[in-house]
Amino acid sequence: MNKLFSFMAGAMCGALVGGVTALLLTPASGNDLREQAVTKWETAKKEADEARTQTRQLLETEFEMLKSGAQ
């Protein structure tokens, strides 16, 4: 039981120290970080949509070529 208590106390202290360190070393405010995260998410989503569209067009073209060649 003593080992479990020691482990839990150490984990709590580590989490507290890690949280405080992250707050002190973060280069931007919470609002700035949220805006950056939203911007990166929107950029990634746009790039994924473009890649999906290009891949779909490519696959449709290949399918039509295979379909016409099989007849």
C-alpha positions as CSV (number, residue, x, y, z in Angstrom):
1,M,0.0,0.0,0.0
2,N,2.9,2.3,0.8
3,K,4.4,1.8,-2.7
4,L,1.0,2.7,-4.3
5,F,0.7,5.9,-2.2
6,S,4.3,6.9,-3.1
7,F,3.7,6.3,-6.8
8,M,0.4,8.3,-6.8
9,A,2.1,11.2,-4.8
10,G,5.0,11.2,-7.3
11,A,2.6,11.2,-10.3
12,M,0.6,14.0,-8.9
13,C,3.7,16.1,-8.2
14,G,5.0,15.4,-11.7
15,A,1.7,16.4,-13.3
16,L,1.7,19.6,-11.3
17,V,5.3,20.5,-12.1
18,G,4.7,19.7,-15.8
19,G,1.5,21.8,-15.9
20,V,3.2,24.8,-14.3
21,T,6.2,24.4,-16.6
22,A,4.0,24.3,-19.7
23,L,2.2,27.4,-18.6
24,L,5.4,29.3,-18.0
25,L,7.2,28.3,-21.2
26,T,4.3,28.6,-23.6
27,P,5.3,31.3,-26.1
28,A,1.7,32.6,-26.8
29,S,-1.5,33.2,-25.0
30,G,-4.3,30.7,-25.0
31,N,-6.3,32.6,-27.6
32,D,-3.4,32.8,-29.9
33,L,-2.8,29.1,-29.6
34,R,-6.4,28.4,-30.3
35,E,-6.4,30.6,-33.4
36,Q,-3.3,28.9,-34.7
37,A,-4.8,25.5,-34.1
38,V,-8.0,26.4,-35.9
39,T,-6.0,27.8,-38.8
40,K,-3.8,24.7,-39.1
41,W,-7.0,22.5,-38.9
42,E,-8.7,24.5,-41.7
43,T,-5.5,24.3,-43.8
44,A,-5.2,20.5,-43.3
45,K,-8.9,20.0,-44.1
46,K,-8.7,22.1,-47.3
47,E,-5.6,20.1,-48.4
48,A,-7.3,16.8,-47.6
49,D,-10.4,17.9,-49.7
50,E,-8.2,18.9,-52.6
51,A,-6.3,15.5,-52.4
52,R,-9.6,13.6,-52.2
53,T,-10.9,15.5,-55.3
54,Q,-7.8,14.8,-57.3
55,T,-7.7,11.2,-56.3
56,R,-11.4,10.7,-57.2
57,Q,-10.8,12.3,-60.6
58,L,-7.8,10.1,-61.3
59,L,-9.7,6.9,-60.2
60,E,-12.7,7.8,-62.3
61,T,-10.5,8.4,-65.4
62,E,-8.7,5.1,-64.9
63,F,-12.1,3.3,-64.3
64,E,-13.5,4.7,-67.6
65,M,-10.3,3.7,-69.5
66,L,-10.5,0.2,-68.1
67,K,-14.2,0.0,-68.8
68,S,-13.9,1.1,-72.4
69,G,-10.9,-1.2,-73.0
70,A,-12.7,-4.2,-71.7
71,Q,-15.5,-4.0,-74.2
